[in-house]
Amino acid sequence: MGERALGADEFVFANLVGAHEIAERLGFRRVQIVYGWVHTEGAGFPSPVRRIGAGRGVSIWFWPDVEEWARARYPDRVEEWGYSQGEGEGPAPGPPPLEPSAELIDDINAGRVKQ
């Protein structure tokens, strides 16, 4: 799994999700389904944008990457949730987007910002 650098226009906290949020947003009851996609060669599941923590750590994905992947495999689940359009019965949208500086983005991508 590689990491993808985030551009300033993509850095929106509401779009940074873990496996639990992915399962929840797609309407799956068990988070293990997400781990199955991650570890199944050929599934085409997006690479995380970051791994946090030591050892196995926690992977963080950019929701629009996951949403694009899910639309091809589970279009009915993505449409039901309707997060992209800000409608539907899914969870409430997260906090409003932040406007980070280019320097902050560079620090995050270089791993200089710690949680």
ChimeraX attribute file (.defattr): number of C-alpha atoms within 10 A of each C-alpha:
attribute: neighborCount
match mode: 1-to-1
recipient: residues
	/A:1	13
	/A:2	10
	/A:3	15
	/A:4	14
	/A:5	14
	/A:6	16
	/A:7	12
	/A:8	16
	/A:9	10
	/A:10	15
	/A:11	16
	/A:12	18
	/A:13	14
	/A:14	15
	/A:15	21
	/A:16	19
	/A:17	20
	/A:18	17
	/A:19	19
	/A:20	16
	/A:21	18
	/A:22	22
	/A:23	18
	/A:24	15
	/A:25	20
	/A:26	21
	/A:27	14
	/A:28	15
	/A:29	10
	/A:30	12
	/A:31	15
	/A:32	13
	/A:33	14
	/A:34	17
	/A:35	14
	/A:36	12
	/A:37	14
	/A:38	18
	/A:39	12
	/A:40	10
	/A:41	9
	/A:42	8
	/A:43	12
	/A:44	11
	/A:45	20
	/A:46	22
	/A:47	17
	/A:48	22
	/A:49	19
	/A:50	21
	/A:51	15
	/A:52	13
	/A:53	10
	/A:54	7
	/A:55	6
	/A:56	8
	/A:57	10
	/A:58	13
	/A:59	17
	/A:60	20
	/A:61	22
	/A:62	24
	/A:63	23
	/A:64	16
	/A:65	15
	/A:66	18
	/A:67	22
	/A:68	14
	/A:69	17
	/A:70	18
	/A:71	13
	/A:72	10
	/A:73	12
	/A:74	12
	/A:75	14
	/A:76	12
	/A:77	16
	/A:78	21
	/A:79	16
	/A:80	15
	/A:81	19
	/A:82	16
	/A:83	20
	/A:84	14
	/A:85	8
	/A:86	12
	/A:87	14
	/A:88	13
	/A:89	10
	/A:90	16
	/A:91	14
	/A:92	11
	/A:93	12
	/A:94	11
	/A:95	10
	/A:96	9
	/A:97	13
	/A:98	13
	/A:99	12
	/A:100	13
	/A:101	10
	/A:102	11
	/A:103	10
	/A:104	14
	/A:105	17
	/A:106	16
	/A:107	13
	/A:108	15
	/A:109	17
	/A:110	10
	/A:111	11
	/A:112	10
	/A:113	11
	/A:114	8
	/A:115	5
